[in-house]
Amino acid sequence: MAKVGRPSKYTTELLEKALAYIENWQESGRVIPSHIALFLHLGINQDTGYAWAKEEGKEAFSEILKQIKAMQYLELVDGGLKGDLNPQITKLVLGKHGLSDKIEQSVKQVSVEIDKSSTPEEAARRYQDLMGKD
């Protein structure tokens, strides 16, 4: 049974237009390349673009989106390091790339036995010895 409805916009010409966006995205006036800017450039909505990226037979479009994501990452890192981009926005968008500024901390638990007849100074010295502090 044949599909009924409008013909798909997914054509060789559309892929060529997408590749042209990759090569010349700076001409769009955008600060960084993005999927949304590509979709606007192609005249499609984002639901359609992301659906194509998942469809069998449309792997080329998926690769184009991966390329844009990689380019975006590099532009953000370079722009952030050079100070050309707003640090807060750069940090926010890089979070979408899996980066964060989390600080991991570990807690060391120490158990110290203190003789009840010890003075506070002796107990403190014993604790410092166990912690490796002088």
Secondary structure, 3 states (H helix, E strand, C coil): CCCCCCCCCCCHHHHHHHHHHHHHHHHHCCCCCCHHHHHHHHCCCHHHHHHHHHCCCCHHHHHHHHHHHHHHHHHHHHHHHHCCCCHHHHHHHHHCCCCCCCCCCCCCCCCCCCCCCCCHHHHHHHHHHHHCCC
